[in-house]
């Protein structure tokens, strides 16, 4: 199984650290990427890290991942609650998908309680801040290792 993991980030995550820091914290997306790359190197994973405010770009990256990756870690942000198109793209993947949310979406507005992505995810991590990405990478590495054994 491929040791390549795509880390995909949805809309407004480019403003991480600036937008609502009382909810999302003060870390930037560059900080998250740095931490993910450091852990990926430790775990022997290759990483592709992307962010877009455009649904079609995220779908294109999912299509790319399905041909070469061993897992996807995705924080779809607002697309979590709205995008059947992203769900459909994820359904084409035959490897683990991990859904990550920085905040605990279940303590927030009711419209955030439903996720289209969760139905295809091997795991969902919410409310652990940006450490959720690292937890997802550790789990992805474990499943990739187990599949290769």
C-alpha positions as CSV (number, residue, x, y, z in Angstrom):
1,X,0.0,0.0,0.0
2,X,1.2,3.5,-0.8
3,X,2.7,5.5,2.0
4,X,1.5,8.7,0.4
5,X,-1.1,10.6,2.4
6,X,-3.1,13.6,1.1
7,X,-4.0,16.2,3.7
8,X,-6.9,18.3,2.3
9,X,-8.2,21.4,3.8
10,X,-11.4,23.2,2.9
11,X,-12.7,26.8,2.8
12,X,-11.4,29.5,5.1
13,X,-8.7,27.3,6.6
14,X,-6.2,29.6,4.9
15,X,-7.3,32.1,7.6
16,X,-6.4,29.7,10.5
17,X,-4.8,31.7,13.3
18,X,-6.6,34.9,12.2
19,X,-10.2,33.9,12.0
20,X,-12.1,33.3,15.2
21,X,-9.0,32.3,17.3
22,X,-11.3,31.7,20.3
23,X,-12.7,28.7,18.3
24,X,-9.8,27.6,16.1
25,X,-6.8,28.7,18.1
26,X,-3.8,30.8,17.1
27,X,-1.9,28.3,15.0
28,X,-1.7,29.0,11.3
29,X,-2.2,26.5,8.5
30,X,1.5,26.8,7.8
31,X,2.1,25.6,11.4
32,X,-0.2,22.7,10.9
33,X,1.6,21.8,7.7
34,X,5.0,22.0,9.4
35,X,3.8,19.7,12.2
36,X,2.2,17.3,9.8
37,X,5.4,17.1,7.7
38,X,7.6,16.5,10.7
39,X,5.4,13.7,11.9
40,X,5.0,12.2,8.4
41,X,8.8,12.1,8.2
42,X,9.0,10.3,11.5
43,X,6.4,7.8,10.4
44,X,7.9,7.2,7.0
45,X,5.0,8.8,5.2
46,X,5.0,11.0,2.1
47,X,2.7,14.0,2.4
48,X,0.7,16.1,0.0
49,X,-0.8,19.1,1.8
50,X,-3.4,21.3,0.1
51,X,-6.0,23.9,1.0
52,X,-8.7,25.4,-1.2
53,X,-11.7,27.6,-0.9
54,X,-13.0,25.9,-4.2
55,X,-14.9,22.7,-4.0
56,X,-13.8,21.5,-7.4
57,X,-10.1,21.7,-6.5
58,X,-10.7,19.5,-3.5
59,X,-12.5,17.0,-5.7
60,X,-9.6,17.1,-8.2
61,X,-7.2,16.3,-5.4
62,X,-9.3,13.4,-4.2
63,X,-9.3,12.1,-7.8
64,X,-5.5,12.4,-7.8
65,X,-5.2,10.7,-4.4
66,X,-7.4,7.7,-5.5
67,X,-4.7,6.8,-8.1
68,X,-1.6,7.1,-5.8
69,X,-2.3,7.5,-2.1
70,X,-2.7,5.2,0.8
71,X,-5.0,7.5,2.8
72,X,-6.6,10.9,2.9
73,X,-6.9,13.2,6.0
74,X,-9.5,15.8,5.2
75,X,-10.8,18.8,7.0
76,X,-13.6,19.8,4.6
77,X,-14.6,22.8,6.8
78,X,-17.9,24.2,5.7
79,X,-18.1,21.7,2.8
80,X,-18.6,19.0,5.5
81,X,-22.2,20.0,5.8
82,X,-23.0,20.8,2.2
83,X,-21.0,18.9,-0.3
84,X,-22.4,15.7,-1.7
85,X,-19.9,16.1,-4.6
86,X,-17.0,15.7,-2.2
87,X,-18.7,12.7,-0.6
88,X,-19.2,11.2,-4.0
89,X,-15.5,11.7,-4.8
90,X,-14.4,10.1,-1.5
91,X,-16.6,7.1,-2.2
92,X,-14.3,6.3,-5.2
93,X,-11.3,5.8,-2.8
94,X,-10.4,2.3,-1.7
95,X,-8.2,3.4,1.3
96,X,-8.8,4.9,4.7
97,X,-10.2,8.5,4.9
98,X,-10.0,10.4,8.1
99,X,-12.2,13.4,8.8
100,X,-10.7,16.1,11.0
101,X,-12.3,19.2,12.6
102,X,-10.3,21.6,14.8
103,X,-13.4,22.5,16.9
104,X,-15.9,20.2,18.4
105,X,-18.6,20.6,15.8
106,X,-21.1,18.9,18.0
107,X,-20.9,21.8,20.6
108,X,-21.6,24.4,17.9
109,X,-24.6,25.4,15.7
110,X,-27.0,22.6,14.9
111,X,-26.3,22.8,11.1
112,X,-22.7,21.8,11.9
113,X,-23.8,18.5,13.5
114,X,-24.4,16.7,10.2
115,X,-21.4,15.6,8.1
116,X,-21.7,14.2,4.6
117,X,-18.1,13.0,4.9
118,X,-18.5,10.9,8.1
119,X,-20.3,8.2,6.3
120,X,-17.2,7.3,4.3
121,X,-14.6,8.1,7.0
122,X,-12.7,5.3,8.8
123,X,-12.4,7.8,11.7
124,X,-13.6,11.2,12.7
125,X,-11.6,13.5,15.0
126,X,-13.2,16.7,16.3
127,X,-12.4,19.1,19.1
128,X,-8.7,18.2,19.5
129,X,-7.5,21.4,17.9
130,X,-4.8,21.1,15.3
131,X,-3.5,18.0,17.1
132,X,-6.4,16.1,15.4
133,X,-4.4,16.2,12.1
134,X,-1.5,14.4,13.9
135,X,-3.8,11.8,15.4
136,X,-5.2,11.1,12.0
137,X,-1.8,10.8,10.5
138,X,-0.7,8.3,13.2
139,X,-3.8,6.2,12.5
140,X,-3.3,6.4,8.7
141,X,0.3,5.2,9.2
142,X,-0.9,2.3,11.4
143,X,-3.5,1.1,8.9
144,X,-1.0,1.4,6.0
145,X,1.5,-0.6,8.0
146,X,-1.1,-3.2,8.9
147,X,-2.2,-3.5,5.3
148,X,1.4,-4.1,4.2
149,X,2.0,-6.8,6.7
